[in-house]
Amino acid sequence: MGNAASGRFGFVVLHYLVDEATVQCVESIRRCCAGRDYHIVVVDNDSANGSYERLAERYAVAEDVTLLHNARNEGFARGNNVGYRHCKERLHCDYIVTINNDAVVDDAHFMDRAIEDYQRWHCGVIGPKIISGKTGHDQNPVRSVVDTPEKIAAVRKHIRRNLLLLHLHLLEPFSALKSRVKSPPQPHTEAPKPVVEGTYKLHGSCLIFTPVFVQRFDEPFDPGTFLYLEEDILYMRCKRAGLAMRYDPQIVVRHAEDVSTDSMVRHDARRKQILYLERHRDSLGTLERYV
């Protein structure tokens, strides 16, 4: 390990299909970390559309960027684990950041703030302020955690019902009927979020793993999931290990959201919903082991 007081940072960017987004993400990290001890590892999840080759060509001589290629699409958890292991074992990074390719770092003090948070709190994971490109709201911290058998059973029932309705092409009429019966939705107003005391679930689009986490875990995510519920499982893993998860609104990341998923399902809303629910259902079995 390097010197945690200054700290070597590894950034893992999971790439799938959309190289324009990945380039924006990589360049934002380079701008914010210029002159510092950092390295970016782009992990391609077998894009097979020429985007990996374009990235490899673009960063062929870049000393601060390494490209790794998975022979198949490993999903979110296993794809990020590949990059994390490279940062830990090959690059000997003290801090490892996993960031979605559709997110950009918007904070010139990203590294300094993360180091200060770690020195102050000795926390395992730090979550930045993640501004959604869709709503403009901060996606951190996440208030709902699936962490009991009852909550798992409720989610499983919801998934089963919605999958059935989707396959029968009845989800839209059912949802429309339900919204007419319910009271009209209240306008969303976002209360200011203070620095959170204690441990909260953090949004998975950008997670900063500190030296105490990196020393403890060889992988940040349970490899039993493909997509979804990784945040709940990480929350449970940290809780079990006695590691705090902290939210710092001073560190800013902007998140466009769902760029790779949208590209994958070609904007077919029904297919996207089915895929989402099936992945969610599969992840519940992994989460169950922690509850």
Backbone bond lengths (Angstrom), bond angles and torsions (degrees), N, CA, C in turn:
res aa  C-N    CA-C-N  psi(-1)  N-CA   C-N-CA  omega(-1)  CA-C   N-CA-C  phi
1 M - - - 1.466 - - 1.528 110.71 -
2 G 1.336 115.47 147.50 1.459 120.58 177.01 1.516 110.02 -79.27
3 N 1.306 116.51 -159.99 1.460 122.09 -178.87 1.529 109.51 -90.00
4 A 1.332 116.71 111.34 1.468 120.92 -175.42 1.531 112.78 -67.76
5 A 1.338 117.49 -21.27 1.469 119.96 179.08 1.526 110.59 -66.51
6 S 1.324 116.36 -36.79 1.465 118.65 172.18 1.524 106.21 -97.04
7 G 1.333 116.35 -60.41 1.464 118.88 169.96 1.505 115.08 94.65
8 R 1.313 116.05 124.64 1.465 121.84 173.45 1.525 108.42 -90.93
9 F 1.315 116.54 128.66 1.463 121.76 -176.56 1.523 111.36 -105.67
10 G 1.317 115.10 134.17 1.461 120.85 170.23 1.519 108.77 -113.89
11 F 1.325 117.12 131.60 1.469 122.02 177.95 1.527 108.66 -110.71
12 V 1.314 116.43 122.98 1.465 121.26 178.62 1.528 108.22 -102.96
13 V 1.329 116.49 117.15 1.465 121.76 178.70 1.525 107.56 -112.16
14 L 1.323 115.93 114.32 1.465 120.64 -179.46 1.528 108.88 -84.30
15 H 1.325 115.54 117.96 1.470 120.30 -176.12 1.527 111.32 -105.07
16 Y 1.353 114.63 135.74 1.468 119.78 172.44 1.528 109.18 -149.39
17 L 1.301 116.44 112.04 1.466 125.84 172.30 1.535 116.78 71.54
18 V 1.345 117.92 -46.80 1.468 119.37 -167.52 1.532 111.03 -99.70
19 D 1.347 116.22 90.03 1.467 119.04 -174.66 1.522 112.99 -71.81
20 E 1.342 118.28 -26.35 1.479 119.85 177.80 1.530 109.70 -60.04
21 A 1.332 116.56 -43.49 1.466 121.20 179.55 1.528 110.25 -65.24
22 T 1.326 116.71 -44.13 1.473 120.81 -179.06 1.525 110.83 -61.56
23 V 1.326 117.27 -41.70 1.476 121.29 178.70 1.533 109.69 -61.66
24 Q 1.329 117.64 -44.00 1.478 120.96 178.86 1.527 110.71 -59.85
25 C 1.337 115.90 -42.88 1.462 121.30 179.80 1.529 110.53 -63.26
26 V 1.333 116.45 -51.22 1.470 121.94 -178.84 1.529 110.81 -59.34
27 E 1.325 116.87 -45.17 1.474 120.33 -178.15 1.524 111.64 -66.76
28 S 1.339 117.60 -32.98 1.475 120.18 178.11 1.535 110.06 -66.15
29 I 1.330 116.79 -38.35 1.470 120.94 178.08 1.530 109.64 -66.42
30 R 1.333 115.88 -44.24 1.473 120.10 -179.60 1.536 111.26 -60.13
31 R 1.343 115.74 -40.63 1.487 120.03 179.32 1.528 110.52 -64.20
32 C 1.335 115.50 -47.22 1.474 119.70 -173.49 1.533 113.15 -75.74
33 C 1.326 116.90 -20.92 1.468 119.46 -176.74 1.533 112.85 -111.83
34 A 1.329 117.24 9.77 1.475 121.94 -176.65 1.524 111.42 -51.26
35 G 1.335 115.07 131.59 1.460 120.40 177.89 1.517 114.44 82.25
36 R 1.326 116.66 0.30 1.471 120.76 -177.78 1.529 110.40 -106.86
37 D 1.341 115.71 174.39 1.463 121.58 -178.54 1.538 109.16 -90.06
38 Y 1.315 116.18 92.35 1.466 120.62 -177.62 1.527 109.26 -143.72
39 H 1.310 115.94 161.84 1.465 120.82 172.91 1.527 108.37 -148.17
40 I 1.324 116.79 142.42 1.476 121.96 -179.03 1.522 108.86 -108.53
41 V 1.332 115.69 128.85 1.468 121.09 176.83 1.526 107.73 -114.85
42 V 1.324 116.17 112.33 1.470 121.02 177.13 1.522 107.68 -93.38
43 V 1.336 116.16 122.59 1.469 120.90 179.82 1.523 108.22 -107.64
44 D 1.322 115.80 115.77 1.469 120.07 178.83 1.523 109.90 -89.97
45 N 1.333 115.57 126.21 1.471 121.68 -179.58 1.531 110.21 -90.22
46 D 1.320 117.13 56.18 1.469 123.55 177.83 1.533 111.90 50.76
47 S 1.339 115.40 61.10 1.470 120.38 -175.25 1.528 113.60 -63.42
48 A 1.327 117.99 -39.10 1.478 122.84 176.16 1.538 113.92 55.38
49 N 1.344 116.73 28.82 1.474 119.23 175.42 1.535 110.56 -128.09
50 G 1.341 116.06 15.95 1.466 120.59 179.88 1.517 114.46 87.48
51 S 1.333 117.49 -8.25 1.471 119.70 -175.88 1.526 111.60 -70.21
52 Y 1.331 117.28 -36.16 1.475 119.73 177.95 1.528 110.42 -63.38
53 E 1.326 115.98 -43.65 1.468 120.85 -179.87 1.534 111.06 -62.62
54 R 1.346 116.02 -39.07 1.470 119.67 178.25 1.530 111.18 -65.12
55 L 1.337 116.00 -40.71 1.471 119.92 178.16 1.529 110.52 -66.21
56 A 1.346 116.34 -41.77 1.469 121.10 -179.86 1.530 110.64 -60.52
57 E 1.329 115.10 -38.69 1.470 120.30 178.65 1.533 110.63 -68.98
58 R 1.318 115.69 -44.07 1.467 120.84 -177.60 1.536 111.86 -62.45
59 Y 1.347 116.37 -41.35 1.466 120.24 -174.83 1.535 112.91 -105.83
60 A 1.316 116.20 21.83 1.479 121.38 -176.86 1.529 112.73 -56.17
61 V 1.326 117.62 -38.51 1.474 119.74 -176.86 1.539 112.33 -108.66
62 A 1.322 117.40 7.62 1.471 120.49 -179.08 1.529 109.99 -74.60
63 E 1.323 116.19 123.53 1.469 120.66 -178.24 1.528 112.28 -76.96
64 D 1.337 116.56 -18.74 1.469 120.12 -175.96 1.532 113.19 -102.56
65 V 1.324 117.40 6.62 1.474 120.56 -178.76 1.526 109.82 -130.47
66 T 1.329 115.91 128.96 1.467 122.50 173.92 1.516 108.20 -117.97
67 L 1.328 117.48 136.37 1.469 120.95 175.97 1.519 110.69 -108.41
68 L 1.318 116.18 131.26 1.459 122.24 175.27 1.530 107.76 -117.59
69 H 1.304 116.34 144.97 1.471 120.25 -176.92 1.524 109.96 -123.54
70 N 1.330 116.32 121.35 1.464 120.81 175.03 1.531 109.83 -85.28
71 A 1.313 116.61 137.75 1.473 121.29 -177.48 1.523 112.04 -69.93
72 R 1.355 116.63 -15.95 1.471 120.51 174.15 1.521 107.80 -147.74
73 N 1.328 115.61 166.00 1.464 119.58 178.84 1.530 108.76 -72.08
74 E 1.325 115.74 110.92 1.463 120.92 -175.92 1.533 112.83 -90.00
75 G 1.345 116.86 -3.56 1.461 119.24 -177.80 1.524 111.92 80.49
76 F 1.325 116.07 -173.05 1.468 122.28 -173.46 1.529 112.23 -70.04
77 A 1.338 116.83 -54.20 1.465 120.43 -172.85 1.527 112.08 -65.62
78 R 1.326 116.96 -55.60 1.469 119.97 -176.34 1.532 111.64 -68.15
79 G 1.346 116.92 -34.85 1.464 120.52 177.26 1.525 111.32 -61.96
80 N 1.334 116.65 -47.31 1.465 120.66 177.79 1.527 111.73 -66.28
81 N 1.340 116.69 -35.48 1.470 120.52 179.43 1.527 111.51 -60.16
82 V 1.351 116.45 -37.12 1.472 121.19 178.90 1.531 109.80 -60.50
83 G 1.331 116.83 -47.12 1.460 121.41 179.78 1.523 112.54 -67.37
84 Y 1.331 116.10 -40.85 1.470 121.90 179.54 1.531 110.29 -61.22
85 R 1.353 116.26 -45.75 1.472 119.93 -179.81 1.534 110.86 -61.96
86 H 1.335 116.29 -38.57 1.474 120.46 178.13 1.535 109.80 -62.98
87 C 1.326 116.23 -43.96 1.474 120.89 179.21 1.529 111.59 -63.47
88 K 1.325 116.03 -39.71 1.473 120.17 -177.09 1.525 112.05 -76.80
89 E 1.345 115.93 -49.88 1.465 119.65 -170.39 1.531 113.53 -85.47
90 R 1.331 116.26 -38.17 1.471 119.51 -175.27 1.529 112.48 -94.91
91 L 1.353 116.35 -38.71 1.469 120.24 -175.16 1.527 113.06 -99.29
92 H 1.341 116.57 -11.33 1.475 122.74 178.30 1.528 112.32 55.01
93 C 1.329 115.80 48.28 1.474 120.88 -179.82 1.526 110.32 -77.81
94 D 1.340 115.67 144.76 1.466 121.36 175.91 1.528 110.22 -82.91
95 Y 1.320 115.09 -42.41 1.465 122.68 179.95 1.527 107.57 -114.93
96 I 1.322 116.36 136.89 1.467 119.43 176.86 1.531 108.05 -127.00
97 V 1.328 115.16 124.70 1.468 121.81 -177.90 1.528 108.32 -108.84
98 T 1.325 117.14 124.51 1.473 119.09 170.49 1.524 106.67 -99.99
99 I 1.325 116.14 128.18 1.469 120.41 -177.57 1.527 109.42 -137.38
100 N 1.323 116.17 133.60 1.467 120.75 177.49 1.523 110.47 -62.11
101 N 1.324 116.53 148.26 1.462 118.95 179.80 1.533 111.94 -69.56
102 D 1.352 117.73 -14.55 1.471 119.85 177.48 1.533 112.03 -96.69
103 A 1.339 115.58 19.73 1.469 120.68 176.43 1.530 108.89 -119.06
104 V 1.324 116.49 152.31 1.467 120.74 175.84 1.527 109.41 -129.37
105 V 1.331 115.22 142.96 1.465 121.18 176.37 1.528 107.98 -79.27
106 D 1.333 116.28 130.01 1.466 120.29 -177.15 1.525 109.64 -127.76
107 D 1.345 115.62 49.66 1.460 120.11 -175.29 1.530 109.04 -155.01
108 A 1.327 116.19 110.15 1.471 121.41 -178.78 1.524 111.89 -66.30
109 H 1.340 117.08 -15.60 1.479 121.04 -179.58 1.526 111.67 -107.34
110 F 1.322 116.88 22.07 1.474 122.44 -176.79 1.534 111.16 -49.94
111 M 1.331 116.81 -53.26 1.465 121.03 -176.06 1.533 111.43 -66.61
112 D 1.336 116.46 -45.60 1.477 120.41 -178.41 1.525 111.46 -60.17
113 R 1.336 115.64 -44.27 1.468 119.52 -178.13 1.529 111.04 -64.99
114 A 1.334 116.12 -40.86 1.469 119.83 179.51 1.524 110.69 -62.70
115 I 1.332 116.29 -42.84 1.474 120.87 179.02 1.523 110.57 -63.63
116 E 1.349 116.20 -43.46 1.481 120.41 178.71 1.525 110.69 -61.20
117 D 1.342 116.52 -44.70 1.475 120.32 179.05 1.522 110.96 -58.63
118 Y 1.327 115.09 -43.66 1.468 119.11 -178.56 1.527 111.20 -66.05
119 Q 1.332 115.82 -43.29 1.468 118.91 -179.44 1.528 111.31 -65.42
120 R 1.331 115.40 -33.35 1.473 119.24 -178.35 1.521 112.49 -78.95
121 W 1.347 116.59 -43.31 1.463 119.91 -170.67 1.535 114.39 -107.34
122 H 1.323 116.83 -17.13 1.475 122.22 -174.47 1.540 110.71 53.08
123 C 1.340 115.05 38.96 1.469 121.18 -177.45 1.531 110.40 -81.50
124 G 1.327 116.35 161.43 1.459 121.38 -178.56 1.518 113.30 -87.31
125 V 1.355 115.40 -36.22 1.470 120.52 -177.43 1.522 108.89 -138.25
126 I 1.328 116.01 139.91 1.473 121.30 177.15 1.522 108.26 -118.72
127 G 1.327 115.54 134.62 1.463 121.16 176.60 1.518 109.88 -112.21
128 P 1.339 118.59 126.07 1.463 120.62 179.55 1.532 112.19 -80.98
129 K 1.308 115.84 176.83 1.464 121.20 168.52 1.530 105.88 -72.59
130 I 1.329 117.02 120.57 1.461 121.30 -177.53 1.523 108.00 -114.12
131 I 1.331 115.88 106.12 1.467 120.35 -175.24 1.525 109.08 -88.23
132 S 1.319 115.90 118.30 1.463 121.37 -178.47 1.521 110.93 -71.20
133 G 1.325 115.60 131.10 1.461 120.72 176.29 1.510 111.78 -71.64
134 K 1.342 116.95 -17.50 1.467 120.47 -179.16 1.527 112.10 -86.72
135 T 1.343 116.52 -40.33 1.472 119.58 -174.82 1.528 113.71 -114.30
136 G 1.339 116.78 -19.59 1.468 120.00 -174.88 1.511 113.45 80.95
137 H 1.351 116.89 -2.38 1.468 121.00 -178.82 1.526 110.97 -89.26
138 D 1.333 114.72 159.07 1.459 121.98 176.04 1.534 108.31 -77.61
139 Q 1.339 116.54 128.05 1.471 120.51 -178.10 1.530 112.90 -87.31
140 N 1.332 116.95 -2.84 1.465 121.19 179.45 1.521 111.98 -115.11
141 P 1.343 119.07 155.98 1.451 124.86 -18.06 1.524 110.33 -75.28
142 V 1.312 117.32 166.07 1.467 121.46 -178.41 1.524 108.14 -91.28
143 R 1.316 115.88 124.97 1.475 119.39 -171.68 1.536 113.77 -81.52
144 S 1.332 116.94 -30.41 1.470 118.27 -174.46 1.528 110.77 -96.47
145 V 1.323 115.57 129.82 1.469 120.67 178.29 1.518 109.09 -125.42
146 V 1.316 116.70 131.13 1.474 121.09 175.03 1.524 106.15 -89.46
147 D 1.353 116.03 94.35 1.469 119.05 -172.32 1.531 113.98 -134.18
148 T 1.357 116.17 16.97 1.472 119.50 175.84 1.529 109.21 -135.94
149 P 1.349 117.41 156.79 1.471 119.77 177.31 1.537 112.56 -57.29
150 E 1.350 116.18 -34.40 1.472 120.56 -179.58 1.530 110.92 -65.43
151 K 1.336 115.77 -42.86 1.469 119.91 -179.95 1.532 110.37 -66.60
152 I 1.333 116.85 -39.01 1.467 120.54 178.00 1.523 110.21 -62.33
153 A 1.332 116.22 -44.42 1.472 120.89 179.84 1.530 110.76 -62.01
154 A 1.335 116.86 -40.59 1.471 121.08 179.80 1.525 111.19 -65.15
155 V 1.352 116.90 -42.79 1.466 120.90 178.97 1.531 109.89 -64.50
156 R 1.338 115.57 -43.05 1.474 119.83 -178.89 1.542 110.59 -61.66
157 K 1.321 116.94 -40.55 1.476 121.72 179.44 1.535 110.32 -64.90
158 H 1.326 116.19 -43.37 1.465 122.58 179.19 1.542 110.45 -61.41
159 I 1.336 115.87 -44.58 1.473 120.73 -179.90 1.524 110.47 -63.79
160 R 1.329 115.88 -45.82 1.473 120.58 -177.76 1.533 110.54 -59.46
161 R 1.329 115.76 -45.10 1.471 120.49 -178.50 1.534 110.94 -65.21
162 N 1.338 116.11 -46.69 1.467 119.11 -177.25 1.527 113.14 -68.07
163 L 1.337 116.77 -35.48 1.469 119.45 176.51 1.528 110.60 -63.48
164 L 1.324 115.51 -42.36 1.469 119.52 178.45 1.525 110.84 -61.06
165 L 1.344 116.45 -46.02 1.466 120.90 179.38 1.535 111.69 -63.35
166 L 1.334 116.92 -38.70 1.473 120.71 178.61 1.522 111.72 -64.75
167 H 1.331 116.10 -44.01 1.467 120.00 -179.34 1.538 111.20 -66.04
168 L 1.332 115.43 -27.78 1.475 119.77 178.11 1.536 112.06 -91.53
169 H 1.346 116.18 3.97 1.485 122.16 -177.16 1.530 111.88 59.25
170 L 1.333 115.91 34.23 1.469 119.93 -176.93 1.530 114.14 -113.98
171 L 1.343 117.48 -0.65 1.462 118.08 -174.90 1.527 112.62 -65.94
172 E 1.335 116.67 -43.03 1.474 119.22 -179.19 1.521 112.91 -61.63
173 P 1.363 118.43 -51.96 1.471 117.76 177.61 1.529 113.04 -60.53
174 F 1.352 116.46 -37.23 1.471 120.79 179.44 1.534 109.88 -63.62
175 S 1.353 116.52 -45.09 1.474 120.86 -179.22 1.524 111.14 -65.94
176 A 1.343 116.25 -39.37 1.473 120.39 179.00 1.526 110.76 -62.86
177 L 1.319 115.58 -42.50 1.469 121.53 179.43 1.529 110.15 -63.53
178 K 1.335 115.12 -44.02 1.460 120.85 -178.49 1.528 111.17 -63.29
179 S 1.358 116.77 -40.45 1.463 119.49 -178.65 1.525 111.99 -69.95
180 R 1.344 116.19 -27.82 1.479 119.26 177.55 1.529 110.88 -71.91
181 V 1.319 116.01 -33.49 1.470 121.29 -179.30 1.533 110.18 -74.29
182 K 1.354 115.94 -35.99 1.465 120.66 -178.04 1.528 111.85 -74.52
183 S 1.339 115.74 161.86 1.466 120.00 175.75 1.527 109.42 -69.98
184 P 1.345 117.72 152.82 1.472 119.72 -178.33 1.527 111.45 -60.67
185 P 1.337 117.56 144.22 1.470 120.06 -177.96 1.526 112.04 -67.26
186 Q 1.311 115.54 145.39 1.465 121.09 178.43 1.536 108.89 -82.60
187 P 1.343 118.05 146.11 1.481 119.11 177.51 1.530 110.43 -61.29
188 H 1.324 115.50 141.46 1.465 120.48 -176.48 1.519 110.09 -83.88
189 T 1.313 115.37 121.19 1.466 118.74 172.98 1.521 106.93 -120.62
190 E 1.302 115.82 133.02 1.460 119.90 -175.49 1.518 110.40 -98.18
191 A 1.324 115.49 120.02 1.459 120.02 176.93 1.523 108.64 -75.55
192 P 1.341 117.26 146.82 1.469 118.64 177.30 1.535 110.32 -62.67
193 K 1.312 116.37 140.58 1.465 119.96 -176.44 1.525 109.88 -103.91
194 P 1.331 117.02 122.39 1.461 118.78 177.39 1.533 109.99 -78.33
195 V 1.335 116.28 170.97 1.463 118.74 171.28 1.519 106.03 -62.90
196 V 1.317 116.31 127.21 1.454 120.80 -169.91 1.520 111.35 -81.92
197 E 1.312 115.03 130.45 1.464 119.83 174.50 1.531 107.63 -83.15
198 G 1.328 114.82 141.44 1.461 118.66 176.52 1.512 112.40 81.33
199 T 1.325 114.52 -160.81 1.462 120.35 -172.74 1.517 111.37 -106.91
200 Y 1.330 115.58 129.90 1.459 121.63 176.04 1.522 109.06 -129.41
201 K 1.316 115.56 156.09 1.455 119.12 172.66 1.532 108.20 -68.77
202 L 1.333 116.22 137.70 1.465 120.81 -177.13 1.526 110.61 -114.12
203 H 1.322 115.09 148.94 1.465 121.51 -177.14 1.528 110.41 -68.71
204 G 1.341 115.69 135.55 1.463 120.98 -172.14 1.514 116.41 -77.17
205 S 1.339 118.60 -5.78 1.479 118.56 -177.71 1.522 113.02 -72.29
206 C 1.341 117.58 -20.12 1.463 120.72 171.82 1.528 109.13 -154.64
207 L 1.320 115.66 117.96 1.471 121.83 -179.64 1.519 108.86 -131.04
208 I 1.333 115.82 133.13 1.467 120.91 179.41 1.528 107.52 -106.74
209 F 1.327 116.23 112.74 1.464 121.65 179.50 1.527 108.33 -93.88
210 T 1.332 115.79 124.20 1.467 121.70 -172.92 1.534 110.84 -89.69
211 P 1.377 116.98 171.07 1.467 119.67 -178.30 1.526 114.93 -52.76
212 V 1.337 117.86 -37.94 1.472 118.95 -178.28 1.538 110.72 -66.96
213 F 1.329 117.84 -34.80 1.465 121.69 176.85 1.532 109.96 -71.78
214 V 1.342 115.70 -46.72 1.476 120.77 -176.90 1.530 110.56 -60.85
215 Q 1.342 116.61 -39.08 1.467 119.73 178.47 1.525 111.32 -68.05
216 R 1.325 115.74 -33.62 1.479 120.84 -175.15 1.528 112.49 -81.21
217 F 1.338 117.71 -39.95 1.471 121.45 -172.11 1.530 112.96 -116.50
218 D 1.321 116.07 132.22 1.472 121.26 175.58 1.526 111.41 -82.04
219 E 1.331 116.49 -17.13 1.473 121.61 177.12 1.523 108.57 -139.50
220 P 1.337 118.14 137.23 1.468 119.11 -180.00 1.530 113.40 -77.90
221 F 1.345 116.36 -29.67 1.464 120.46 -174.13 1.525 111.47 -119.96
222 D 1.314 115.32 144.26 1.462 119.51 175.14 1.527 108.69 -64.82
223 P 1.343 118.33 124.81 1.471 120.41 -176.27 1.534 114.25 -71.34
224 G 1.332 116.91 0.17 1.467 120.77 -178.54 1.522 114.69 -79.18
225 T 1.343 118.05 -3.25 1.470 119.82 178.15 1.524 109.84 -112.13
226 F 1.331 115.75 155.80 1.467 120.90 174.63 1.528 109.49 -103.14
227 L 1.319 115.09 -45.28 1.458 121.95 -179.09 1.525 107.35 -159.18
228 Y 1.322 117.49 135.52 1.469 125.60 176.00 1.539 114.24 87.23
229 L 1.342 113.65 146.45 1.467 126.65 -179.74 1.539 113.60 69.93
230 E 1.356 117.48 4.41 1.460 119.59 177.55 1.530 111.33 -59.86
231 E 1.342 116.09 -34.48 1.464 120.17 -178.35 1.527 110.95 -67.03
232 D 1.342 116.49 -40.94 1.465 120.70 178.83 1.532 110.34 -64.83
233 I 1.340 115.43 -41.68 1.469 120.40 -178.98 1.535 110.08 -67.22
234 L 1.343 117.08 -41.20 1.461 120.55 177.44 1.526 110.62 -61.81
235 Y 1.321 116.44 -41.44 1.472 122.02 177.27 1.531 109.78 -57.52
236 M 1.348 116.29 -45.44 1.467 120.78 -179.05 1.541 111.10 -68.16
237 R 1.325 116.70 -38.96 1.471 120.26 179.44 1.530 110.35 -63.12
238 C 1.335 115.85 -43.85 1.470 119.92 -179.79 1.526 111.05 -65.61
239 K 1.321 115.38 -40.50 1.466 120.92 179.78 1.534 109.45 -60.82
240 R 1.336 114.47 -45.62 1.466 121.06 -179.39 1.528 111.02 -62.98
241 A 1.348 116.82 -35.95 1.471 121.75 -178.13 1.531 112.75 -86.43
242 G 1.347 115.80 -4.03 1.471 119.87 -179.18 1.520 113.46 72.79
243 L 1.347 116.58 27.77 1.466 121.25 179.66 1.530 110.21 -104.41
244 A 1.324 116.95 130.03 1.465 120.94 179.92 1.527 110.64 -78.99
245 M 1.337 115.59 149.62 1.467 122.56 173.16 1.519 106.68 -115.15
246 R 1.326 116.88 124.78 1.454 120.14 -174.57 1.517 111.61 -118.37
247 Y 1.319 114.25 149.10 1.464 122.03 177.30 1.519 108.55 -107.55
248 D 1.335 117.42 129.33 1.464 120.95 177.41 1.528 109.82 -125.26
249 P 1.344 117.46 104.19 1.473 120.84 -178.06 1.523 114.19 -70.18
250 Q 1.337 117.21 -7.48 1.472 119.11 178.71 1.531 111.87 -78.83
251 I 1.330 116.72 -23.81 1.471 120.51 177.05 1.530 106.60 -87.68
252 V 1.329 117.72 123.52 1.472 120.19 -171.78 1.531 112.28 -116.19
253 V 1.321 114.16 131.10 1.472 122.85 175.71 1.520 106.88 -131.24
254 R 1.323 116.88 141.16 1.476 120.84 176.18 1.522 109.19 -109.32
255 H 1.327 115.24 133.76 1.466 120.64 -170.92 1.533 111.12 -123.30
256 A 1.343 116.47 114.15 1.467 120.43 -178.80 1.533 111.58 -71.05
257 E 1.352 117.21 -35.24 1.480 125.13 176.54 1.525 115.90 80.88
258 D 1.315 113.57 129.56 1.482 124.34 168.01 1.527 115.83 58.86
259 V 1.330 118.29 23.65 1.466 120.01 -177.85 1.525 111.08 -60.59
260 S 1.344 117.17 -49.02 1.466 120.48 -177.60 1.523 111.72 -69.89
261 T 1.347 116.84 -41.33 1.467 119.93 179.78 1.520 110.09 -63.89
262 D 1.339 116.48 -43.79 1.469 120.33 179.16 1.521 110.56 -60.86
263 S 1.323 116.06 -41.31 1.463 120.34 -179.40 1.530 110.31 -65.71
264 M 1.338 115.55 -37.28 1.458 121.19 -176.25 1.528 111.63 -68.23
265 V 1.327 116.91 -40.76 1.473 119.16 -175.90 1.533 112.52 -99.83
266 R 1.341 115.90 11.44 1.469 120.89 173.72 1.542 112.95 50.63
267 H 1.314 115.89 36.80 1.477 121.32 174.83 1.538 113.44 62.98
268 D 1.326 118.42 19.72 1.468 121.42 173.99 1.534 106.68 -81.80
269 A 1.332 116.23 102.84 1.475 121.17 -171.36 1.524 112.46 -59.98
270 R 1.331 116.87 -41.07 1.466 120.27 -177.73 1.530 110.75 -66.67
271 R 1.334 115.83 -44.69 1.464 119.90 179.65 1.531 110.66 -64.46
272 K 1.335 115.42 -37.63 1.465 120.23 178.88 1.536 110.27 -62.82
273 Q 1.343 116.51 -42.45 1.465 120.88 179.50 1.531 111.51 -64.91
274 I 1.331 116.57 -42.31 1.468 120.55 179.62 1.525 109.90 -62.59
275 L 1.325 116.04 -46.94 1.469 121.59 179.52 1.528 110.46 -59.05
276 Y 1.321 115.22 -45.43 1.468 121.80 -179.95 1.528 110.80 -58.25
277 L 1.332 116.44 -47.84 1.466 120.55 -177.25 1.523 112.27 -69.15
278 E 1.331 116.96 -38.61 1.473 120.25 179.47 1.530 110.91 -65.60
279 R 1.338 116.78 -43.17 1.466 120.38 177.77 1.529 110.83 -63.16
280 H 1.318 115.43 -41.89 1.465 121.70 178.85 1.528 110.62 -59.78
281 R 1.321 115.44 -45.40 1.474 121.77 -179.54 1.536 110.10 -60.56
282 D 1.329 115.83 -43.91 1.468 120.12 -179.69 1.533 111.64 -63.38
283 S 1.331 115.88 -37.16 1.471 120.21 -177.91 1.529 112.47 -71.60
284 L 1.321 117.10 -25.61 1.476 120.35 -179.55 1.529 112.04 -58.87
285 G 1.343 115.77 -37.31 1.466 120.16 179.80 1.527 111.79 -62.13
286 T 1.345 115.89 -37.88 1.478 120.41 177.94 1.519 110.68 -70.50
287 L 1.330 115.90 -44.44 1.477 120.72 179.74 1.526 111.07 -58.97
288 E 1.333 116.64 -36.96 1.467 122.60 -177.24 1.536 111.97 -55.58
289 R 1.329 116.66 -31.17 1.476 119.82 -178.49 1.525 112.51 -66.96
290 Y 1.335 116.23 -19.57 1.470 119.76 -177.27 1.527 112.98 -96.11
291 V 1.320 116.62 -11.18 1.468 120.36 -172.77 1.526 111.12 -91.48
